[in-house]
Amino acid sequence: MAVYHNNARIASEIREKRTILRDRYGGMMTLEELREELGYRSRTSARQAAQELGILPTQIGRMKKYDTDQVAKRLVELRGMC
């Protein structure tokens, strides 16, 4: 569990990013959407980056999708605001 120096500010930033991602992609993101959000050109690079960032996919039928809440949280944490 992460320890934040400014809990209210971080929680607010996570909530804001989560709202943005949910508006764009709904509750789950495909690898292609995640690739676009992370700024990668290659699906392989995006998949590897997501794994290194601790953003793990969920198997839904034949597809693997990424939880937008988890993506939002990790992106805000990685901004260096924690």
N, C-alpha and C positions, 0 to 999 in steps of 0.2 A: 504494500500500500504506500502510495506516495505521500510525502509530507510537504505541504505547501507553506510558503512564508506568508502569503496573503490569501487566506482561504476564500474570502468573499469575492475578491477580484478574480481569482482563478476560476471559481465556480461560475461567476458571471460570464467570463470569456468562454468557458466550455459550453455553457447554456446557449450563448449566442452562436457559436460555431455549430453546435448540434442543430439548432433551428435552421441555419442556413443550409446545412447538408440535407436535413430532412425535407426541406422545401424543394431542393434540387433533385434528390434521388429517392426519397421515401425512407423507409427504415433500413433497407439493405442496399449495398452498392455492389455492382459487378466489378470484376477486375479491370475492365475497360474504364469504368467511371473512376475507380480508385487511381488508375494510371494517370488519368487526366487531372485529377485533384492533386496528386503528388508531383505532377509535372514531368513524368517520364515518357519517352517515346516508345520504349520497348516494353511489351507485356512481361517478359522475363525479368527485366530490371525492376519493374514495379512490384512483381510478386516477391522478389528477393528483398527489396527495400521494406515492403510491408512485413515480411517475416522478421527482419532485423529490428524493425520498430515495435514489434510485439503486437501487430495487428493481424490476428489469425482469422482465417476464413471459416465459415460455417457451411457444411455440405447441405444443400437444399436440392433434393432430387439429383439431377446430373450436374448441377452447377455449384460452384463455390461462391458464396457471397460474403461481403464484409459488413459488419454492423456499423451503421453511421454514428451511433453514440460512441462506440469504441474508437472509431477513426477520429472523431472530433476531439475526444479527450486526449489522445496521443498527439495530435497535431498541436493542440494548445500547450501541452506539456513540453513539446520539443521546441517551442518558440523561445525557450529560455526564461519563461516567466515564473518558473517555480523556484 
